[in-house]
Amino acid sequence: MTETFFGQFDLASLAVWLFWGFFALLIYYLQTENMREGYPLEDDDGKPAANQGPFPVPSPKTFKLPHGRGDVTLPGPDRQVRTDLALKRTSESNGFPMEPTGNPLVDGVGPASWAARQDVPELDGKGHPKILPMAKLAAFSVAAGSDPRGMPVVAGDKQTVGTVTDLWVDEPEQLVRYLEIELESGGKRLAPLPLARIWGGKVLIKSIFAEHFADVPTTKSDSQVTMLEEEKISAYYGGGNLYASQARLDPQI
């Protein structure tokens, strides 16, 4: 009767097993929460895939979006699903590349693909649009480097297509996101700054050629860009690295 209950019990072993049990549950929780978007998995034809993985799809959960933009329930109807893509199979088996059936830059497929994000501007923590033209931001100016405004824009085929007229700034991040280009053929287009090179008094955009600038996706507003418009604009320029010419599609070696 003098022996305590834990006299012959290994408390250190219990602590270790409790830790591993907690760790396993944590992995399970994190993995299932990670499956709220993009699941259930689909095959190349858009049908539910036979193998959904070792973890079950979590039950639906409703999230309240900030700044009064409604609710979203996940898993649920995927707002980013795109149908009727201009693609065709290259093999009967799943997992093989799909081949564009039209103009891939305009159709937004392959490297030029985009996700159907909300067609509203991205907001900062105070509910204001993040990206605005510098012309509307009195507190912003070009403090270092070359100011590209007024410089000619040269496409990947060495043709001049227009002139930079403004810079679109991510105000809370204090970064230039887009160049605003006035095309010689008329109209304005945005170009992602990371795909432009400012050098020698000109702006070089190699990813697309002069003939492609007219089809660059436009914005509904001259002072705001929506998340969907950003997706389409960036995808168009990015896709040009492969689709701008047949030479880029052909084998390089």
Phi, psi and omega in degrees: 000351180275349182277129179286164182300320182267017183299323180249018184256135183271095180293327178296319178295320178300317180298319179296314181292325175296321178297313182294325177295316177298318182296320178295318178295323179295316178299316179299314181297312182296320181293317179292323176295329178289348183262017182284337177239140179089000180238153358293151181295150180235157175272186184295341180265003180083011178266154179304131181288149181293326182251109181264002179096173185282346184253142179285152176292132183292160177290152183301142176225138182262129179248137177269123180282148181288162173061032174069028181266022172089195180242162174219134181252126183226140351295150181188193177303120185284116181290346183264003181290131175246136182244168177056044177289142182280069181223154174225155179292149171251356178204154177289336182277151177287154175095353179274156181301148174262146184254129178297144179254354179223218175273106186297331179293316180286321182283343178068053179233168180063221177298344179265014184286155180219158178261144183281073178287173180297141181272054178221155180295147171289138185251155174273186183297340180262004178086015179258148177304133184286319190254122182221155174295142179298332179299338180258005180241095185295335184276356184251144174205167178277109186267340183210156180077190182271132174278113185283353181298129183093350180279148175288150178253124182249129181278179182294341177263018175071013178265140177280127186248344182173200184224142176286125182250339180198168176242134178260122192251138168278100191300309181294329179273347181056048180230146173278123181262321186222152168260135174267125186244128171269112183284146176295332180277355179107143178094164180243147178223153174261148177227130179298130182301322181299341180262010178243145176240121181262113185201137174063035177075017178214166179245120182255125176241101188278339191294329178231166181258173184302321183293343184269342187295329181296333182263004175301130180305141183260174176251149179289332182243150178273003181226001178218153175230132181275166179296323178293318179296322176299317179302311185292320181295311181296321180295322181298311179293317180297320179295334179296337177299337176250320191263358185296330180208161178295329180299327179285335178280330183290159177303142184267351180238000000 
